[in-house]
Amino acid sequence: MTGKIVKLISNLWTVEADNKKINCTSKGKFRHLKVSPLVGDIVEFDPNDKVILSIHKRKNELVRPPIANVDQAIILTSCVQPNFSSNLLDKMLVIIEYNNIKPVICFTKYDLLNDTKEIDDIISYYKKIGYDVFINNEVDKIKQILKDKTSVLTGQTGVGKSSLLNRLEKELN
């Protein structure tokens, strides 16, 4: 049976297929092949024995976080606390594009700014060179870009990744 890995906790992969989630182990052959199933992998598995048998070819993968077959990466970058860093944002853009993943930029903590002109100019620049750019309070627009896509959120500690997830899906808490 074919499914998609949606969660990994302590060598137990949760595979989703036919609107069911099944916790599976993996075959020892993966260790010998030096391959590990990743969240996002499309796999063949035995639903009775609850074991992953093979991994389909990946279109891309990231090391951190370890995930495969990503459609887009939402790069969260803070306006303040921590302060905006164009070097860090550009570095993340290069890494994501190098891995054939569509980058989307999301500025957080915009509401904490006394003067938004400098950040508005930065947002305008990234839009002008072709990136999709949002502010984290544009929840409906962000929900639209996430729809039917495998997405990963990335950004430095304290930028508001958990806060954005909680705004998008209140049940996450």
One Martini backbone bead per residue (centre of mass of N, CA, C, O) as a GRO file, in nm:
protein
  173
    1MET     BB    1   0.101   0.034   0.018
    2THR     BB    2   0.037   0.379  -0.017
    3GLY     BB    3   0.212   0.656   0.150
    4LYS     BB    4   0.251   0.919   0.401
    5ILE     BB    5   0.470   1.078   0.596
    6VAL     BB    6   0.365   1.275   0.901
    7LYS     BB    7   0.541   1.123   1.134
    8LEU     BB    8   0.811   1.138   1.393
    9ILE     BB    9   0.869   0.905   1.675
   10SER     BB   10   1.098   0.715   1.781
   11ASN     BB   11   1.097   0.507   1.528
   12LEU     BB   12   0.792   0.614   1.451
   13TRP     BB   13   0.593   0.599   1.172
   14THR     BB   14   0.345   0.802   1.025
   15VAL     BB   15   0.103   0.675   0.802
   16GLU     BB   16  -0.082   0.803   0.528
   17ALA     BB   17  -0.390   0.627   0.424
   18ASP     BB   18  -0.702   0.644   0.346
   19ASN     BB   19  -0.757   0.836   0.601
   20LYS     BB   20  -0.520   0.692   0.759
   21LYS     BB   21  -0.327   0.616   1.058
   22ILE     BB   22  -0.004   0.446   1.068
   23ASN     BB   23   0.212   0.282   1.269
   24CYS     BB   24   0.563   0.244   1.184
   25THR     BB   25   0.820   0.067   1.080
   26SER     BB   26   1.144  -0.027   0.962
   27LYS     BB   27   1.358  -0.157   0.767
   28GLY     BB   28   1.692  -0.261   0.792
   29LYS     BB   29   1.789  -0.185   0.498
   30PHE     BB   30   1.817   0.123   0.541
   31ARG     BB   31   2.074   0.116   0.710
   32HIS     BB   32   2.251  -0.014   0.483
   33LEU     BB   33   2.171   0.231   0.276
   34LYS     BB   34   2.170   0.506   0.431
   35VAL     BB   35   1.851   0.533   0.497
   36SER     BB   36   1.585   0.757   0.598
   37PRO     BB   37   1.290   0.812   0.681
   38LEU     BB   38   1.073   1.087   0.605
   39VAL     BB   39   0.901   1.342   0.631
   40GLY     BB   40   0.714   1.322   0.316
   41ASP     BB   41   0.730   1.048   0.235
   42ILE     BB   42   0.686   0.810  -0.009
   43VAL     BB   43   0.539   0.487   0.062
   44GLU     BB   44   0.579   0.149   0.114
   45PHE     BB   45   0.338  -0.060   0.293
   46ASP     BB   46   0.239  -0.273   0.564
   47PRO     BB   47  -0.062  -0.272   0.735
   48ASN     BB   48  -0.029  -0.536   0.903
   49ASP     BB   49   0.287  -0.511   0.994
   50LYS     BB   50   0.379  -0.217   1.011
   51VAL     BB   51   0.580  -0.162   0.745
   52ILE     BB   52   0.840  -0.026   0.576
   53LEU     BB   53   0.962  -0.105   0.243
   54SER     BB   54   0.961   0.176   0.072
   55ILE     BB   55   1.107   0.455  -0.112
   56HIS     BB   56   1.045   0.707  -0.287
   57LYS     BB   57   1.135   0.941  -0.481
   58ARG     BB   58   1.275   1.247  -0.427
   59LYS     BB   59   1.246   1.595  -0.488
   60ASN     BB   60   1.334   1.662  -0.183
   61GLU     BB   61   1.551   1.788   0.094
   62LEU     BB   62   1.601   1.832   0.443
   63VAL     BB   63   1.795   1.848   0.732
   64ARG     BB   64   1.677   2.136   0.856
   65PRO     BB   65   1.447   1.987   0.872
   66PRO     BB   66   1.364   1.655   0.845
   67ILE     BB   67   1.254   1.662   0.504
   68ALA     BB   68   1.024   1.577   0.234
   69ASN     BB   69   0.857   1.694  -0.033
   70VAL     BB   70   0.860   2.007  -0.068
   71ASP     BB   71   0.692   2.296  -0.182
   72GLN     BB   72   0.731   2.495   0.077
   73ALA     BB   73   0.887   2.782   0.246
   74ILE     BB   74   0.842   2.947   0.548
   75ILE     BB   75   0.993   3.251   0.619
   76LEU     BB   76   1.067   3.366   0.929
   77THR     BB   77   1.088   3.721   1.007
   78SER     BB   78   1.194   3.965   1.214
   79CYS     BB   79   1.173   4.301   1.297
   80VAL     BB   80   1.179   4.231   1.612
   81GLN     BB   81   1.276   4.037   1.852
   82PRO     BB   82   1.451   3.987   1.657
   83ASN     BB   83   1.627   4.144   1.444
   84PHE     BB   84   1.665   4.221   1.135
   85SER     BB   85   1.821   4.000   0.874
   86SER     BB   86   1.937   3.990   0.557
   87ASN     BB   87   2.149   3.768   0.572
   88LEU     BB   88   1.966   3.544   0.684
   89LEU     BB   89   1.748   3.552   0.469
   90ASP     BB   90   1.932   3.502   0.222
   91LYS     BB   91   2.040   3.231   0.318
   92MET     BB   92   1.765   3.085   0.322
   93LEU     BB   93   1.695   3.130   0.026
   94VAL     BB   94   1.931   2.972  -0.093
   95ILE     BB   95   1.878   2.698   0.039
   96ILE     BB   96   1.590   2.657  -0.068
   97GLU     BB   97   1.646   2.690  -0.371
   98TYR     BB   98   1.864   2.468  -0.394
   99ASN     BB   99   1.617   2.253  -0.301
  100ASN     BB  100   1.360   2.309  -0.475
  101ILE     BB  101   1.210   2.544  -0.307
  102LYS     BB  102   0.957   2.748  -0.226
  103PRO     BB  103   0.972   3.072  -0.122
  104VAL     BB  104   0.836   3.234   0.176
  105ILE     BB  105   0.769   3.544   0.322
  106CYS     BB  106   0.749   3.626   0.686
  107PHE     BB  107   0.660   3.887   0.882
  108THR     BB  108   0.726   3.971   1.217
  109LYS     BB  109   0.641   4.210   1.452
  110TYR     BB  110   0.520   4.468   1.310
  111ASP     BB  111   0.343   4.586   1.555
  112LEU     BB  112   0.622   4.684   1.718
  113LEU     BB  113   0.649   4.921   1.538
  114ASN     BB  114   0.685   5.268   1.509
  115ASP     BB  115   0.846   5.243   1.228
  116THR     BB  116   0.782   5.106   0.889
  117LYS     BB  117   0.955   5.205   0.648
  118GLU     BB  118   1.200   5.011   0.634
  119ILE     BB  119   1.033   4.748   0.610
  120ASP     BB  120   0.864   4.831   0.367
  121ASP     BB  121   1.109   4.846   0.176
  122ILE     BB  122   1.193   4.551   0.208
  123ILE     BB  123   0.932   4.424   0.112
  124SER     BB  124   0.933   4.559  -0.165
  125TYR     BB  125   1.195   4.434  -0.265
  126TYR     BB  126   1.113   4.129  -0.250
  127LYS     BB  127   0.871   4.161  -0.439
  128LYS     BB  128   1.026   4.280  -0.688
  129ILE     BB  129   1.212   4.001  -0.709
  130GLY     BB  130   0.957   3.764  -0.664
  131TYR     BB  131   0.840   3.744  -0.382
  132ASP     BB  132   0.651   3.615  -0.138
  133VAL     BB  133   0.488   3.849   0.092
  134PHE     BB  134   0.426   3.861   0.448
  135ILE     BB  135   0.223   3.921   0.722
  136ASN     BB  136   0.122   3.753   1.010
  137ASN     BB  137  -0.179   3.900   0.994
  138GLU     BB  138  -0.234   3.740   0.706
  139VAL     BB  139  -0.402   3.470   0.751
  140ASP     BB  140  -0.575   3.418   0.495
  141LYS     BB  141  -0.338   3.426   0.291
  142ILE     BB  142  -0.172   3.201   0.423
  143LYS     BB  143  -0.383   2.977   0.399
  144GLN     BB  144  -0.386   2.977   0.088
  145ILE     BB  145  -0.078   2.892   0.044
  146LEU     BB  146  -0.117   2.613   0.212
  147LYS     BB  147  -0.307   2.491   0.031
  148ASP     BB  148  -0.222   2.182  -0.089
  149LYS     BB  149   0.058   2.187   0.078
  150THR     BB  150   0.392   2.127   0.147
  151SER     BB  151   0.506   2.270   0.450
  152VAL     BB  152   0.763   2.484   0.593
  153LEU     BB  153   0.888   2.618   0.887
  154THR     BB  154   1.120   2.897   0.924
  155GLY     BB  155   1.346   3.012   1.183
  156GLN     BB  156   1.444   3.172   1.428
  157THR     BB  157   1.449   3.214   1.741
  158GLY     BB  158   1.160   3.413   1.823
  159VAL     BB  159   0.978   3.488   1.552
  160GLY     BB  160   0.681   3.307   1.549
  161LYS     BB  161   0.596   3.014   1.469
  162SER     BB  162   0.391   2.928   1.688
  163SER     BB  163   0.209   3.175   1.665
  164LEU     BB  164   0.123   3.125   1.375
  165LEU     BB  165   0.003   2.845   1.409
  166ASN     BB  166  -0.213   2.941   1.621
  167ARG     BB  167  -0.355   3.133   1.417
  168LEU     BB  168  -0.424   2.912   1.199
  169GLU     BB  169  -0.457   2.683   1.454
  170LYS     BB  170  -0.610   2.685   1.751
  171GLU     BB  171  -0.584   2.370   1.836
  172LEU     BB  172  -0.273   2.355   1.888
  173ASN     BB  173  -0.165   2.542   2.135
   0.00000   0.00000   0.00000
